[in-house]
Amino acid sequence: MDTTTLDREYNARATTPNVLDILAEYRTRTDAAKAVLDWSTHSYGGTEPERLDIYPAQATGPAPVLVFIHGGYWHALDAADSGSMAPAYVMAGACVVSVNYTLAPVASLDRIVEECRRALAWVHRNIAQFGGDAARIHLAGSSAGGHLAAMLLSPGWQAGFGLPERPVAGATLLSGLFDLTPIPQTHINEWMKLDAAAAARNSPALLPLPSGLPVVLAFGDTETAAFKRQTADFAAALRGAGCMAEVVSPRPGSNHFDLIFDFGEPGNPLHDATRRLMGL
């Protein structure tokens, strides 16, 4: 594709006229969740952005854990925008963790990935204090968060962070970016500053893949062909590596941004597929 076409294909906001309203709703719904649930913020690193919002399990005994990583093309949004799904999963018996990280361009993508790895290691060591079971961590992320979650699925880095070889039991990837090699040719690189080597080493589709892991994937109905292809290709790659990868059919009219609401809505196929993987 030429640069103009790539820009159009990877411009998620352009596919959603009411995107600013949806982004505002992220914060509104997260505030509403915090008003009805117990929650607390904890640091997993040495800077202010390196923090997690934790919504403890209300179930008796160790509960499955949902760890969610927000999107925003690596340069927008916050954990404070990323708790809309917490009520549904907590009420179903899970512990929910929303991961924050340093945004680009302050942080490079290499640093953002490292922060998310440290966040997962912190959760693994500490989640029992909040009623969670470290053996039943389900990782999820949307858009750039889907990319970051997929990076955490790739094997080979875990031992360096004190984690077992397979620290998660499953994952849900919402309209993620899994092959970043087109990104240096788009407007996104104004803040990401990726060269070809950085794009390749941060592309989950180009890295070793997990095997035997159950993964749910989804994209919005109105998304561009590039986003839909990224999900379809990564799902096929996961299956080829021996994973059980299910692509949930999009809700008619759904978009790149309101997938998060589907994810937190009981009765929605995306929500229900995730609950099944979590044993809820």
N, C-alpha and C positions, 0 to 999 in steps of 0.2 A: 504494500500500500504506500501511496505517497504521503507526505507529511499532513496535507490537508485532510485526507481521508482518515489517517490515524487519529488526528485531533478530534474529528467528529466521532469516531468509533469509541474512543476512550473518554469522552466528555459525558460522564454519567448525569451531571446536573441538567444538561441540555435536553435529556429525555423526559424530564419531570418538571412541568411548568410551576407546580406548587412546592418545589423543593424546600424553599425557606420556611414555609408553614410546617412541613414535615420535620425539618431539623429543629424547629422551635418546640414541636410536640415531643421530640425526644426528651428535652429537659423537663417539660411539663409532666410527662408520664413518669419520669424518674423521680421528680419531686413528690409526686403522688405516692409512688412506691415507698419512698422514705418516710412518708407521713403515716403509713400503716404497718410497716415492718420494722423490726430491730435492724440496725445496721451500724457499721463503724468503718473508719478509714485507717489503713495501716501502710507504713512505708516498707518497701522492699529494697530500697537503694538509698544513695546518698544525696539525691536532689529532690526538689519538691514534686516534680511530675511523676517520680517513681513511687506510685502508691496504688492501693487497691481499695475498692469499696466492697465490703463483705456483708452479705445478708445471711445470717446464720440459719441453719436448718431448724425447723420446729418439730421434726420427727424424733421419736425415741430411738436411740442407737445410732451408729455411724451411718450417715446419709450420703448418697451420691452428690457429686459436686459439679456444678456448671461454671466453667471459667470462660467469660466472654471478653473478647478484645474488640474495641470499637474501630470503626472506619474513619473516613474523612481524608482519603488520599494521603495519609501519613502526616498531614499538616493541619488538621482541624479536628474538632470535637474533643471529648473528655470523658472520663468515667462518670462524671456528673450528668452526662447525657445518655448514659448507657445502662440504666437499670429498669427500663420499662418492662422487661420480661420477668423481673424478679418475683413479683407476686404470684404469678402462675406456677413457677417452678418451686418456690418456697412452699406454697400451699400444697403442692403435690408431694412434698417430702424431701426436697433437695436443699443444698446450700448453694448460694449463688455468689460468684466473685466477678466484679467488673474491673478489668485491668486498665490502668492509665500508663502513658509513656510520654517521653519527651518528643515533641513534634518537630518535623522538618520546617524550615531549614536549620534550626538550632542543632538538631541531631541528624546525623547521616542515617541511611537505612541500615547500615551495619550496626550502628549503635542501638537503633530502635529494636532490631531483632535481638540483640544481646540483652536489652532491658526486658523484653518479653520472656526470654529464657530464664532470667533471674526471677522474674515474677512467678513463673510456673514453679521454679525450685522453692521459692518462699511458700507458696501454697502447699506444695507437697510436704514440707517440713512442719507447717503450722496449722493446717486446716482442721486437724482433730480438735483444736481448741474451740472451734465454732460448730462442732457437730458433724463435720465432714469426714468422709472416708477417702484417704489418699489413694487407695487402690481403685477407686471408682470416679476418677476425674474425667469429665466430658468437656472437651475443648470446643469453643465456638467463636466465630468472628464474622463480621460483615464487611464486604468490600476490601479496603486495605487491611481490616482486621481479619478477613478471611485469608488474605495472603499471609499475615503474621501467624495465624493459627496453623496454616499449612506448613510454614517454615518450622514450627515446633514439632510437627509430625515426622519430619525427616530424621532418620537415625544418624548417629555418629557424634553428636555434640553433648549428649546427656551426661556422660561420666564426668566431664569437666565442670559440671554444675552440681555434682553430688546427687544426681538423679539415677534411678534405675534405667535400664535400656529402653523400656517402654513405660513412660510415666503417665500416659493417659489411656483410658479404656475405649475412647471413641471420639468422634468430632462431628460438628455441623458447620459447613462452610457456605456462607451466604454471599453469592455473587462475588467471589474472590478473584484476585489476579494471581495467576500461578506461573505465567511466563512473562517476565518483565522486559524481555529483549526489545519490544517495540517502544517502551516508555521513554528512552533517551531521545526519540524522534518526535515527542509530543510536547504540548505546553506544560505538562506535569513536571517536566524536567527543569522548569524555571525554579522550582523549590527543591526538587529531589537531587539534582546535580549528579545523576548516575552516568558513569561511563559504561562501556560495553561489558567490562569485567565485573563491575559492581552489579549490573543488571543480571548477569548470568549467575553469579554466586548467590544472589538473593531470589532466584527463581525456583520455587518448589518443584516445578515440572522438570527441571534440569538436574535436580539433586537426587540422591538415593531416596527411594520411597519406602514407607512402612509396608509390612506384610501382615495379613490377617486382621487388620483393624477395620471395624465397622465405621463407615463415614456416610453422613447425609449431606447432599449438596443441593443447592437451589439457586435460581435466578428469577428476576422479575419478568413478567409478561412483556412489558414495553421496553426492555433493555435493547441495546445495540447488538448486532450480530457478534461483535468482538467479545463482549462480556458473556454471551451465551456460549460461544465457542470455547472460551477459556474454561468454563465449568464442564462442558461436555468432554473436552480433551483431557482434562485432569481426572475426571471420573473414569474415563477409559484407561488412563495410565495407572490409576489406583487398582482397578480390577486386574490389569495385567500383572501387577505386583502381588496379587493374591488378597487384596482387600475386598470387603463387601461394601461397595459404593452404590448408594441409591440416590438418583436424581429425582427430587420431588417435582411433579408437574406444577407449573406456576398457576397461581390463582388468576383468572381472567382480569386484566386491568391492573395487576400489581406492577410495581416499579422497583427500581434499584434501592430505593430508600425505605419504602414501607414494608419490605420483607421482614424488617425487625419486628414490626407489629404482628405479622403472621407468626413469627417465631415464638411470640409470647401469648398467643391466643389459643386457649384450649378448644379442641375441635377442628382447628386448622390442620391440614395434612402435614405441614412442615413441623408444627409444634408436636403433633402426635407421633411423628416419626422419630423426633428427637427424644421424646419421653420413652418410647419403646426401647431405644438404645440405652437409655439411662436406667431402665428397669423401674420406671415410675408408672 
